[in-house]
Amino acid sequence: MSSPPARRTLSAVVAATALVLGTAACGSDVGSGSAPAGGSVVTSFYPLQFATQQITGGKLPVTVLTKPGAEPHDLELAPQDIGGMTKARLVVYSDGFQPAVDEAVGLVDASKVLDVADVAKLVPAAADGADHEAESAESGESGESADTSAGHDEHDHGADDPHFWLDPSRYAAVAQAISARLSKDDPANAATYAKNTAQFVEKLSALDDEMRVGLRQCRIKELVTSHAAFGYLASRYGFQQRGITGVSPEAEPSAAALKAVGDLVRSTGVTTIYQETLVEPHFAQTVASSTGAEVKTLDPIEGITTESAGADYFEVMRSNLATLRVGQECS
């Protein structure tokens, strides 16, 4: 949880780790800013891990800070996690999504960090959980902002919606940025990375086409979710997201907010309220029970577990598509 005590604990862990790393650096080359050539690529959570693995194709070890089944927003890092970040050849993360990672990145050589938030073209999360503006429709056609490694402390993305991977076009742009950075750092394998990235982007384009066709004609346009994680998906495919809570799954709606969502459900004919994996379903169930709507699961794909409706990003997205087609009454 991101309460003040937890934040102080995180700062204490980071400070203690910095002290240990600084002491070690006095007697060795560790911490000197040059990561070992064979070091791993450390990613902050599943979508970045999955994309990086698709690009590297096993050429480099890829690790992830957020373990399966853990809520990534609430990630707490141990000193060994932070130590691994400082020794990695590259750390890939998205600023503003995980406070623990944002803080720990400050201990990592900036030349070894890739922040993908800018290339994902994040937009502010609507305060009321409403959908993003439709400007995102063509967000993924280029990856020109490929190298964002030097500016990981230049922008504050804390108010932005971080769930870019639920729009395949934005996810493709992020993959291209990761590929460009890996190719720059490891030119001997650049051709492999380029080939793998092209295949990954092609798969994302095919998924995008499936989503567009499958969601083109839906009777219900309001997408009522337990928290506002689906704004990019909604914008891409013509829905209006209405989150019961905001972009943070930790937020609790007021009685007035719950009533407003219930009124919306009744007035627009919404028949399905979407709960999520890794998030307590209480509020979704409360709205559903007061309106007669059904509760179904829509996965924000922040991690893959044995409970996920698929073994990887593509399988879970296609499961989401099938769920949306029924819940939104698509023909």
C-alpha positions in Angstrom: 0.0 0.0 0.0 1.2 3.5 -0.6 0.4 4.9 2.8 2.9 7.3 4.5 4.4 4.6 6.7 5.0 2.3 3.8 6.6 5.2 1.9 9.0 5.9 4.8 9.9 2.2 4.9 10.6 2.2 1.2 12.9 5.2 1.6 14.7 3.5 4.5 15.3 0.4 2.3 16.6 2.6 -0.5 18.8 4.6 1.8 20.3 1.4 3.4 20.9 -0.1 0.0 22.6 3.0 -1.2 24.9 2.9 1.8 25.8 -0.7 1.2 26.4 -0.1 -2.5 28.5 3.0 -1.8 30.7 1.1 0.7 31.2 -1.8 -1.7 32.2 0.7 -4.5 35.0 2.0 -2.3 36.8 -1.4 -2.5 35.9 -2.6 -6.0 34.6 -1.7 -9.4 31.0 -2.5 -8.5 28.9 0.6 -8.7 31.4 2.4 -11.0 28.7 2.8 -13.6 29.7 0.1 -16.0 27.4 -2.9 -15.9 28.9 -6.3 -16.7 28.6 -7.2 -20.4 26.7 -10.4 -19.5 24.3 -8.7 -17.0 20.6 -9.2 -17.2 17.9 -6.9 -18.4 15.7 -6.0 -15.4 12.1 -5.2 -16.1 9.7 -3.7 -13.6 6.5 -5.7 -14.3 5.0 -8.3 -16.7 4.1 -6.4 -19.9 7.7 -5.0 -20.0 9.2 -8.4 -19.2 7.1 -10.1 -21.9 7.9 -7.6 -24.6 11.6 -7.7 -23.8 11.7 -11.5 -23.9 10.0 -11.5 -27.3 12.6 -9.1 -28.6 15.7 -10.8 -27.1 14.6 -14.3 -28.0 16.9 -15.7 -25.3 20.0 -13.7 -26.3 20.0 -12.0 -22.9 18.6 -13.0 -19.5 15.4 -11.0 -18.7 14.2 -10.8 -15.1 11.2 -9.0 -13.5 10.8 -7.2 -10.2 7.1 -7.9 -9.8 6.5 -11.6 -9.1 3.4 -13.4 -10.5 0.3 -12.8 -8.5 1.6 -9.6 -6.9 -0.2 -6.3 -7.3 2.4 -4.2 -9.2 1.2 -0.9 -7.9 2.0 -2.1 -4.3 5.4 -3.6 -5.1 7.9 -3.5 -2.3 11.6 -4.0 -3.1 14.1 -5.9 -1.0 17.7 -4.7 -0.9 18.8 -7.6 -3.2 16.2 -6.4 -5.8 17.7 -2.9 -5.7 21.2 -4.4 -5.8 20.2 -6.3 -8.9 19.0 -3.2 -10.6 22.3 -1.4 -10.0 24.2 -4.4 -11.6 21.9 -4.9 -14.5 23.0 -4.0 -18.1 19.6 -2.3 -18.5 16.6 -1.5 -16.3 13.3 -1.1 -18.2 10.4 0.6 -16.4 7.6 3.1 -16.8 7.8 6.1 -14.6 4.8 6.9 -12.4 3.4 3.3 -12.2 5.3 1.8 -9.3 6.5 4.2 -6.6 9.1 1.7 -5.3 10.7 1.3 -8.7 10.6 5.1 -9.3 12.6 5.6 -6.1 15.0 2.8 -6.6 15.9 3.9 -10.2 17.6 6.9 -8.6 20.3 4.6 -7.5 20.9 3.2 -11.0 23.3 4.8 -13.5 21.0 6.8 -15.7 22.8 5.4 -18.8 21.5 2.0 -17.8 17.9 3.0 -17.5 15.1 3.0 -20.1 11.9 4.8 -19.1 9.2 3.9 -21.6 6.5 6.3 -20.3 7.2 9.0 -22.9 7.2 6.7 -25.9 4.0 5.1 -24.7 2.4 8.6 -25.0 0.7 8.4 -21.6 -2.2 10.7 -21.0 -3.7 12.0 -17.7 -6.1 9.7 -16.0 -9.5 11.2 -15.8 -10.4 12.2 -12.2 -13.8 10.6 -12.5 -12.7 7.4 -14.2 -14.0 8.5 -17.5 -12.5 7.5 -20.8 -9.4 9.1 -22.3 -9.9 11.4 -25.3 -9.8 9.6 -28.6 -6.5 11.2 -29.6 -4.8 7.8 -28.9 -6.2 6.1 -32.0 -3.0 6.2 -34.0 -0.5 6.2 -31.1 1.5 3.2 -32.1 2.5 3.8 -35.7 6.0 5.0 -34.9 8.7 4.4 -32.4 10.7 7.6 -33.0 11.2 8.4 -29.3 13.3 5.2 -28.9 16.1 6.3 -26.6 14.6 7.8 -23.4 17.3 6.4 -21.1 18.9 9.7 -20.1 15.7 11.4 -18.9 14.2 9.1 -16.3 14.0 12.0 -13.8 12.9 14.7 -16.1 9.1 14.1 -16.2 6.5 13.4 -13.7 4.0 10.8 -14.9 2.4 10.3 -11.5 -1.0 11.7 -12.8 -1.0 9.7 -16.0 -2.7 6.4 -16.7 0.1 3.9 -17.0 -1.8 1.0 -18.5 -0.5 1.5 -22.1 -0.2 -2.2 -23.0 -4.0 -2.6 -23.2 -3.8 -0.7 -26.4 -1.7 -2.9 -28.8 -0.6 0.1 -30.8 1.0 1.8 -27.8 2.5 -1.5 -26.7 4.1 -1.9 -30.2 5.7 1.6 -29.8 7.1 0.6 -26.5 8.5 -2.6 -27.9 10.2 -0.7 -30.7 11.8 1.6 -28.1 13.1 -1.3 -26.1 14.4 -2.9 -29.3 16.2 0.2 -30.4 17.9 0.6 -27.0 19.0 -3.1 -26.9 20.3 -2.8 -30.5 22.3 0.3 -29.5 23.8 -1.4 -26.4 24.4 -4.8 -28.1 25.0 -4.2 -31.8 26.3 -7.7 -32.4 22.7 -9.0 -31.9 20.9 -6.0 -33.4 19.7 -7.9 -36.5 18.1 -10.6 -34.2 16.4 -7.9 -32.1 15.1 -6.2 -35.2 13.7 -9.4 -36.7 12.1 -10.5 -33.4 10.6 -7.0 -32.9 9.1 -7.0 -36.3 7.4 -10.4 -35.6 6.2 -9.1 -32.2 4.8 -5.9 -33.7 3.1 -7.9 -36.5 1.4 -10.1 -33.8 0.3 -7.0 -32.0 -1.1 -5.5 -35.2 -3.1 -8.7 -35.9 -4.5 -8.6 -32.4 -5.4 -4.9 -32.9 -7.3 -5.9 -36.0 -9.1 -8.7 -34.2 -10.1 -6.3 -31.4 -11.3 -3.7 -33.9 -13.5 -6.1 -35.9 -14.8 -7.9 -32.8 -15.8 -4.7 -31.0 -16.9 -2.7 -34.0 -20.7 -3.2 -33.4 -21.5 -3.3 -29.7 -24.9 -2.2 -28.3 -23.4 -1.0 -25.0 -20.7 1.6 -25.2 -20.2 2.3 -21.5 -17.5 0.1 -20.0 -18.0 -0.1 -16.2 -14.9 -1.4 -14.5 -13.8 -1.9 -10.9 -10.9 0.6 -11.4 -10.0 2.8 -14.2 -7.3 0.6 -15.8 -8.9 0.3 -19.3 -8.9 3.9 -20.6 -6.5 3.2 -23.5 -8.5 0.1 -24.5 -11.7 2.0 -24.3 -10.4 4.8 -26.5 -8.9 2.5 -29.1 -12.1 0.5 -29.6 -14.9 3.1 -29.1 -16.0 2.7 -25.5 -16.5 5.1 -22.6 -14.7 3.8 -19.5 -16.4 4.4 -16.2 -14.2 3.2 -13.3 -15.9 2.6 -10.0 -12.6 3.8 -8.5 -9.9 5.9 -10.1 -6.7 4.7 -11.8 -5.4 3.5 -8.4 -6.9 0.2 -7.3 -6.4 1.3 -3.7 -8.9 4.1 -3.9 -12.3 3.7 -2.3 -15.3 5.3 -3.8 -17.7 7.4 -1.7 -21.3 6.5 -1.3 -22.2 9.3 -3.7 -19.8 7.9 -6.3 -21.2 4.4 -6.0 -24.7 5.8 -6.4 -23.6 7.7 -9.5 -22.2 4.6 -11.1 -25.4 2.7 -10.2 -27.5 5.4 -11.8 -25.4 5.3 -14.9 -25.7 1.5 -15.2 -29.5 1.7 -14.9 -29.9 4.7 -17.3 -27.7 3.3 -20.1 -28.7 -0.3 -19.9 -25.3 -1.7 -18.9 -25.6 -5.4 -18.1 -22.1 -6.2 -17.1 -19.7 -4.8 -14.4 -16.1 -5.9 -14.8 -14.0 -6.9 -11.9 -10.3 -7.6 -12.2 -7.7 -10.1 -11.3 -5.5 -9.0 -8.3 -8.1 -6.5 -7.1 -10.7 -7.0 -4.5 -14.1 -7.3 -6.3 -16.2 -5.8 -3.5 -17.1 -2.6 -5.2 -17.9 -4.2 -8.5 -20.2 -6.7 -6.7 -21.9 -3.8 -4.8 -22.8 -2.0 -8.0 -23.9 -5.2 -9.7 -26.1 -6.3 -6.8 -27.8 -2.9 -6.6 -28.5 -2.8 -10.4 -29.1 -6.4 -11.4 -26.0 -6.4 -13.6 -23.7 -9.4 -13.9 -20.1 -9.4 -12.7 -17.4 -10.7 -15.2 -13.6 -10.6 -15.1 -11.6 -8.3 -17.3 -7.9 -8.8 -16.9 -5.6 -5.7 -17.0 -2.7 -8.2 -17.6 -0.4 -6.7 -15.0 0.8 -10.3 -14.3 0.2 -13.8 -15.3 -0.7 -16.5 -12.8 -2.4 -19.9 -12.8 -5.7 -18.1 -12.4 -5.1 -16.1 -15.6 -7.3 -16.9 -18.7 -4.2 -17.6 -20.8 -0.5 -18.3 -20.6 0.7 -15.0 -22.0 -0.4 -11.5 -23.0 -1.9 -12.5 -26.4 -4.0 -15.3 -24.9 -5.4 -13.1 -22.1 -6.1 -10.2 -24.5 -8.1 -12.6 -26.7 -9.9 -13.9 -23.6 -10.7 -10.2 -22.7 -12.1 -9.8 -26.3 -14.4 -12.7 -25.9 -15.6 -11.4 -22.5 -16.2 -7.9 -23.9 -18.1 -9.2 -26.9 -20.6 -10.9 -24.6 -20.7 -8.2 -21.9 -21.0 -5.3 -24.3 -23.5 -7.2 -26.5 -21.4 -7.1 -29.7 -22.6 -8.6 -33.0 
